[in-house]
Amino acid sequence: MTVASVAFRLMETVAAHEKNGPERQSREYWFRLYHQCWIAVNGGDKPAGTE
């Protein structure tokens, strides 16, 4: 399993538990949530080029 796939699964899990439900979220929400999940899965290291 890759970091990206684990981050994606975490994003799905978090979104499923969000107050408004994932179907009501904007594109920005999904990108930001995935980025936060990627950082969490990667031990707090930000992806290259996102500083």
C-alpha positions as CSV (number, residue, x, y, z in Angstrom):
1,M,0.0,0.0,0.0
2,T,1.3,3.4,-0.9
3,V,1.3,6.6,1.2
4,A,-1.1,8.1,-1.4
5,S,-3.6,5.2,-1.1
6,V,-3.5,5.3,2.7
7,A,-4.0,9.1,2.7
8,F,-7.0,8.6,0.3
9,R,-8.6,6.0,2.5
10,L,-8.1,8.3,5.6
11,M,-9.6,11.2,3.6
12,E,-12.7,9.0,2.8
13,T,-13.0,8.0,6.5
14,V,-12.8,11.6,7.8
15,A,-15.2,12.9,5.1
16,A,-17.7,10.2,6.0
17,H,-17.7,11.5,9.6
18,E,-17.9,15.2,8.8
19,K,-21.0,17.1,9.9
20,N,-22.3,18.1,6.5
21,G,-21.4,14.9,4.7
22,P,-18.9,14.6,1.9
23,E,-21.4,15.1,-0.9
24,R,-21.9,18.8,0.1
25,Q,-18.2,19.7,0.1
26,S,-16.4,21.9,-2.4
27,R,-13.4,20.9,-4.5
28,E,-11.2,23.0,-2.3
29,Y,-12.4,20.9,0.7
30,W,-11.3,17.7,-0.9
31,F,-7.9,19.0,-2.0
32,R,-7.2,20.5,1.5
33,L,-8.5,17.3,3.3
34,Y,-6.4,15.0,1.1
35,H,-3.3,17.2,1.7
36,Q,-3.9,17.1,5.5
37,C,-4.3,13.3,5.4
38,W,-1.2,12.9,3.2
39,I,0.8,14.9,5.8
40,A,-0.6,12.8,8.7
41,V,0.2,9.5,6.9
42,N,3.7,10.7,6.0
43,G,4.6,11.5,9.6
44,G,4.1,15.2,9.3
45,D,6.4,15.8,6.3
46,K,4.9,18.0,3.7
47,P,5.1,16.9,0.0
48,A,7.9,18.4,-2.0
49,G,7.0,21.8,-3.5
50,T,4.2,22.6,-1.0
51,E,6.2,24.8,1.4
